[in-house]
Amino acid sequence: MATKEQKQAVIDELVDILNNNEAVYLTNYKGMSVAQISELRKEFRKSGITYRVFKNKLVMKAMDSIGGYESVYPHLEEQTAFAFMSGDAARPAKVLKEFLKKGDKPEFKAAIIEKALFGSNQLDVLSTMKTKDEVIGDIIGLLLSPVSNIVGALQSQGSTIVGAIQTIADKEN
């Protein structure tokens, strides 16, 4: 049995992991063989994802100390393994989805991405989610498109302001 100090060390480690990863995926590994779990860990590791087993009570205590994770508590039951990811929050879903093509284990329980809960029925949605960088690129592209319309209008009208304004006005009507 672990001492109080050992349990506190695990809680402290979990707080650090939770603070440094935007995504936490929960899986139920009940019924998986050691070989299957090892293969899944290997797939996660190849993708830069940490996959570990912790006691649910210790995870809950770590989440309590941070706050904002209350919605995940109902999923902290049975045998739970956790996949932690920073950067590309969809990557664990992609690895899980690919692994589940070989069978029905592990069971995807939930995911917490930036403290928002995604349920067990949302693995497909999570696997197609864009990264932050992709979303930022899309937003920048949208913001720049009006500017490129103005530049295009200026170039097409022989660089006359009156012609550019007329072209933009024509587009709006």
C-alpha positions as CSV (number, residue, x, y, z in Angstrom):
1,M,0.0,0.0,0.0
2,A,1.3,3.4,-0.9
3,T,2.1,5.9,1.8
4,K,0.5,9.3,2.1
5,E,3.7,10.9,0.7
6,Q,3.7,8.6,-2.3
7,K,0.1,9.4,-3.0
8,Q,0.8,13.1,-2.7
9,A,3.7,12.7,-5.1
10,V,1.4,11.1,-7.7
11,I,-1.2,13.9,-7.2
12,D,1.5,16.5,-7.6
13,E,2.7,14.8,-10.8
14,L,-0.9,14.7,-12.1
15,V,-1.4,18.4,-11.4
16,D,1.7,19.1,-13.4
17,I,0.5,16.8,-16.3
18,L,-3.0,18.4,-16.3
19,N,-1.6,21.9,-16.3
20,N,0.7,21.2,-19.2
21,N,-1.7,19.3,-21.5
22,E,-4.8,20.7,-23.2
23,A,-6.3,17.3,-23.9
24,V,-7.0,14.4,-21.6
25,Y,-8.7,11.3,-23.0
26,L,-10.2,8.6,-20.7
27,T,-10.4,5.0,-21.8
28,N,-11.7,1.9,-20.0
29,Y,-9.1,-0.8,-20.6
30,K,-11.0,-3.6,-18.9
31,G,-10.8,-6.8,-20.8
32,M,-7.6,-5.9,-22.7
33,S,-4.7,-8.2,-22.6
34,V,-1.2,-7.0,-21.6
35,A,-0.1,-7.3,-25.2
36,Q,-3.0,-5.2,-26.4
37,I,-2.3,-2.5,-23.8
38,S,1.4,-2.5,-24.8
39,E,0.5,-2.2,-28.4
40,L,-1.8,0.8,-27.7
41,R,0.9,2.5,-25.6
42,K,3.3,2.0,-28.5
43,E,0.9,3.6,-30.9
44,F,0.3,6.6,-28.6
45,R,4.1,7.0,-27.9
46,K,4.7,7.1,-31.7
47,S,2.3,10.0,-31.9
48,G,3.9,11.8,-29.0
49,I,1.0,11.0,-26.6
50,T,1.4,10.0,-23.0
51,Y,-0.8,7.0,-22.0
52,R,-0.8,6.0,-18.4
53,V,-2.9,4.4,-15.7
54,F,-3.6,6.2,-12.5
55,K,-6.0,5.5,-9.6
56,N,-9.3,7.4,-10.3
57,K,-9.3,8.8,-6.7
58,L,-5.9,10.3,-7.2
59,V,-6.9,11.8,-10.5
60,M,-10.0,13.3,-8.9
61,K,-7.9,14.8,-6.1
62,A,-5.5,16.4,-8.6
63,M,-8.5,17.7,-10.6
64,D,-10.0,19.1,-7.4
65,S,-6.9,21.0,-6.7
66,I,-6.9,22.7,-10.1
67,G,-10.7,23.1,-10.4
68,G,-12.9,23.1,-13.5
69,Y,-12.9,19.3,-14.0
70,E,-16.1,18.4,-12.1
71,S,-17.9,17.3,-15.3
72,V,-15.5,14.4,-15.8
73,Y,-16.0,12.9,-12.3
74,P,-18.8,10.5,-13.4
75,H,-16.4,9.0,-15.9
76,L,-13.8,8.3,-13.2
77,E,-15.0,4.8,-12.5
78,E,-13.8,1.2,-13.4
79,Q,-10.4,0.7,-14.9
80,T,-9.3,4.0,-16.4
81,A,-6.3,4.8,-18.5
82,F,-5.5,8.4,-19.5
83,A,-4.0,9.8,-22.7
84,F,-2.5,13.3,-22.3
85,M,-1.7,15.6,-25.2
86,S,-0.5,19.1,-25.7
87,G,-0.8,20.9,-29.0
88,D,-2.9,18.7,-31.3
89,A,-6.0,17.7,-29.2
90,A,-7.4,15.5,-32.0
91,R,-4.3,13.3,-32.2
92,P,-5.3,10.9,-29.4
93,A,-8.8,10.5,-31.0
94,K,-7.1,9.6,-34.3
95,V,-4.9,7.0,-32.7
96,L,-7.8,5.5,-30.7
97,K,-10.1,5.4,-33.7
98,E,-7.4,3.6,-35.7
99,F,-6.7,1.2,-32.9
100,L,-10.4,0.4,-32.5
101,K,-10.5,-0.8,-36.0
102,K,-8.8,-4.0,-34.7
103,G,-11.4,-4.6,-32.0
104,D,-13.7,-3.0,-29.5
105,K,-11.2,-2.3,-26.8
106,P,-10.4,0.0,-25.1
107,E,-13.7,1.7,-24.6
108,F,-13.5,5.5,-25.1
109,K,-15.1,7.0,-22.1
110,A,-14.7,10.8,-22.5
111,A,-12.2,13.6,-23.3
112,I,-11.5,16.9,-21.6
113,I,-10.1,19.5,-24.0
114,E,-9.3,22.8,-22.3
115,K,-11.7,21.7,-19.5
116,A,-14.6,21.1,-21.9
117,L,-16.1,17.6,-21.7
118,F,-16.7,15.5,-24.8
119,G,-18.7,12.3,-24.3
120,S,-18.1,8.7,-25.4
121,N,-20.2,9.3,-28.5
122,Q,-18.0,12.1,-29.8
123,L,-14.8,10.2,-30.8
124,D,-15.5,10.7,-34.5
125,V,-16.0,14.4,-34.0
126,L,-12.8,14.7,-32.0
127,S,-10.7,12.8,-34.6
128,T,-11.6,15.4,-37.3
129,M,-11.0,18.4,-35.1
130,K,-8.6,21.0,-36.4
131,T,-5.5,22.0,-34.4
132,K,-5.2,25.5,-33.0
133,D,-2.7,26.5,-35.7
134,E,-5.1,25.3,-38.4
135,V,-8.0,27.3,-36.9
136,I,-5.8,30.4,-36.5
137,G,-4.7,30.0,-40.2
138,D,-8.4,29.8,-41.2
139,I,-9.2,33.0,-39.3
140,I,-6.2,34.9,-40.7
141,G,-7.3,33.8,-44.2
142,L,-10.8,35.1,-43.6
143,L,-9.4,38.4,-42.2
144,L,-7.1,38.8,-45.1
145,S,-9.6,38.1,-47.8
146,P,-11.2,41.6,-47.7
147,V,-7.7,43.1,-48.0
148,S,-6.9,40.9,-51.0
149,N,-10.2,42.0,-52.6
150,I,-9.2,45.6,-52.2
151,V,-5.7,45.0,-53.6
152,G,-7.2,43.0,-56.5
153,A,-9.6,45.8,-57.2
154,L,-6.8,48.4,-57.2
155,Q,-4.7,46.3,-59.5
156,S,-7.5,45.6,-61.9
157,Q,-8.5,49.3,-62.2
158,G,-5.2,50.7,-63.1
159,S,-4.4,51.7,-59.5
160,T,-7.0,54.4,-59.4
161,I,-8.8,54.8,-56.1
162,V,-12.1,55.8,-57.8
163,G,-12.0,52.7,-59.9
164,A,-11.2,50.5,-56.9
165,I,-14.1,52.0,-54.9
166,Q,-16.4,51.6,-57.8
167,T,-15.4,47.9,-58.2
168,I,-16.0,47.2,-54.5
169,A,-19.3,49.0,-54.6
170,D,-20.3,46.9,-57.6
171,K,-19.5,43.7,-55.7
172,E,-21.6,44.8,-52.8
173,N,-24.7,45.5,-55.0
